[in-house]
Amino acid sequence: MQMKGKILIIVLSLLFFGGLQAQAAPPEWKFDKDHSSFYFGVKHIHSTVKGYFEDYSGTFLFDPDNLAESKIKIAVKTKSILTTSRKRDDHLRSNEFFDVKKYPLMTFESTSIKHDKDNQYAVAGKLTIKDVSKDIVLPFTFHGVKENPFN
């Protein structure tokens, strides 16, 4: 009777400790600012105004085999907005829109990353602009890994 108890304890211990083995942390990717940016398009009157934010930073931990530990956190400097119109850019920086003096950053922090199909992923998270946070889902395409020829 005592022998069965010891075996059961050993089996439970192996199952418990075996479940504690963690996968390696996902690698941290660096933003290649020569090949990435944060673009947007907004419908205005009868056209779409396009622009981008020039100054951003963040961390990007991603491993397609370890999505549970993958995370994205981005901070964008709102004053870095550029659209092709200096007058419009200044208006967007004003307190009527981004209020860049009071709210210098907009942020995004992922809450989950899910694989959709093939190399397509969905990144759910919180986008915060002017201290207002909204849950959004961003599409993400993983094209694989290549060596940077300039390093």
C-alpha positions as CSV (number, residue, x, y, z in Angstrom):
1,M,0.0,0.0,0.0
2,Q,2.8,2.4,0.9
3,M,4.6,1.6,-2.4
4,K,1.6,2.8,-4.5
5,G,1.6,6.1,-2.6
6,K,5.3,6.6,-3.4
7,I,4.9,5.9,-7.0
8,L,1.9,8.2,-7.2
9,I,3.8,11.0,-5.5
10,I,6.8,10.5,-7.9
11,V,4.5,10.5,-10.9
12,L,2.7,13.6,-9.7
13,S,6.0,15.3,-8.9
14,L,7.3,14.6,-12.4
15,L,4.1,15.9,-14.0
16,F,4.2,19.0,-11.8
17,F,7.9,19.8,-12.3
18,G,7.7,18.8,-16.0
19,G,5.0,21.4,-16.5
20,L,7.2,24.1,-15.0
21,Q,9.8,23.9,-17.7
22,A,9.5,27.2,-19.6
23,Q,10.2,27.8,-23.2
24,A,13.1,30.2,-23.9
25,A,12.1,33.8,-24.0
26,P,11.3,35.1,-27.5
27,P,14.1,37.1,-29.2
28,E,14.0,40.8,-29.1
29,W,13.7,42.4,-32.5
30,K,14.9,45.9,-33.3
31,F,13.0,48.4,-35.4
32,D,14.8,49.0,-38.6
33,K,13.8,52.6,-39.1
34,D,15.0,52.5,-42.7
35,H,12.5,49.9,-43.6
36,S,9.6,50.5,-41.1
37,S,7.3,53.3,-40.2
38,F,3.9,54.1,-38.7
39,Y,1.7,55.2,-41.6
40,F,-2.0,56.2,-41.4
41,G,-4.8,57.3,-43.8
42,V,-7.8,59.4,-42.7
43,K,-10.8,60.2,-44.9
44,H,-11.2,64.0,-45.0
45,I,-13.7,65.8,-47.2
46,H,-13.4,64.0,-50.6
47,S,-9.9,62.5,-50.2
48,T,-7.8,60.4,-47.9
49,V,-5.0,62.3,-46.1
50,K,-2.0,60.1,-45.6
51,G,0.9,60.6,-43.2
52,Y,3.2,59.0,-40.8
53,F,5.0,59.4,-37.5
54,E,8.7,59.8,-37.8
55,D,9.8,59.2,-34.2
56,Y,9.0,56.0,-32.3
57,S,10.6,53.4,-30.2
58,G,9.6,50.2,-28.5
59,T,10.3,46.5,-27.8
60,F,9.2,43.7,-30.0
61,L,9.6,40.2,-28.6
62,F,8.3,37.7,-31.1
63,D,8.7,34.0,-31.7
64,P,6.1,32.3,-33.9
65,D,6.6,29.1,-31.8
66,N,6.1,30.9,-28.5
67,L,3.3,33.4,-29.0
68,A,2.3,33.2,-25.3
69,E,5.5,35.0,-24.4
70,S,5.6,37.3,-27.4
71,K,4.9,41.0,-26.7
72,I,5.0,44.3,-28.5
73,K,5.2,47.7,-26.8
74,I,5.5,50.9,-28.8
75,A,5.7,54.6,-28.0
76,V,5.2,57.1,-30.7
77,K,6.1,60.8,-30.3
78,T,3.0,62.7,-31.4
79,K,4.9,65.8,-32.4
80,S,6.6,63.7,-35.1
81,I,3.5,63.6,-37.3
82,L,4.1,64.4,-41.0
83,T,1.4,64.6,-43.7
84,T,2.9,66.8,-46.6
85,S,1.2,70.0,-45.3
86,R,3.0,72.1,-42.6
87,K,-0.2,73.9,-41.8
88,R,-2.1,70.7,-41.3
89,D,0.7,69.1,-39.3
90,D,0.7,72.1,-36.9
91,H,-3.1,71.8,-36.6
92,L,-2.8,68.1,-35.8
93,R,-0.2,68.9,-33.1
94,S,-2.5,71.5,-31.5
95,N,-4.7,70.9,-28.4
96,E,-7.6,70.3,-30.8
97,F,-6.1,67.0,-31.9
98,F,-3.0,65.4,-30.4
99,D,-2.2,68.2,-27.9
100,V,1.5,67.2,-28.1
101,K,2.6,69.5,-25.3
102,K,0.3,67.8,-22.8
103,Y,0.4,64.3,-24.4
104,P,3.8,63.8,-26.0
105,L,3.3,60.0,-26.6
106,M,0.8,57.6,-27.9
107,T,1.4,54.0,-27.0
108,F,0.4,50.5,-28.0
109,E,0.9,47.5,-25.8
110,S,-0.1,44.0,-26.9
111,T,-2.2,41.8,-24.8
112,S,-2.0,38.7,-27.1
113,I,-0.7,37.6,-30.4
114,K,-2.5,34.9,-32.3
115,H,-1.6,33.0,-35.5
116,D,-4.3,33.4,-38.2
117,K,-3.0,31.4,-41.1
118,D,0.2,31.0,-43.1
119,N,2.4,34.0,-42.1
120,Q,-0.5,36.1,-40.9
121,Y,-1.0,37.1,-37.2
122,A,-3.4,39.2,-35.2
123,V,-1.9,41.4,-32.5
124,A,-4.5,42.5,-29.9
125,G,-3.7,45.3,-27.5
126,K,-4.4,48.7,-26.0
127,L,-3.8,51.8,-28.1
128,T,-3.6,54.9,-25.8
129,I,-4.0,58.4,-27.2
130,K,-4.4,61.4,-24.9
131,D,-4.9,59.1,-21.9
132,V,-7.8,57.3,-23.6
133,S,-7.2,53.6,-24.2
134,K,-9.0,51.5,-26.7
135,D,-8.7,47.8,-27.4
136,I,-7.7,47.2,-31.1
137,V,-6.5,44.3,-33.2
138,L,-3.7,44.9,-35.7
139,P,-2.8,42.6,-38.6
140,F,0.8,41.5,-38.6
141,T,2.7,39.6,-41.4
142,F,5.9,37.7,-40.5
143,H,8.1,37.4,-43.5
144,G,10.8,35.4,-41.8
145,V,14.4,36.2,-40.8
146,K,17.1,37.6,-43.0
147,E,20.5,38.9,-42.3
148,N,20.9,42.6,-42.6
149,P,23.5,43.2,-45.3
150,F,24.6,46.5,-43.7
151,N,25.6,45.0,-40.3
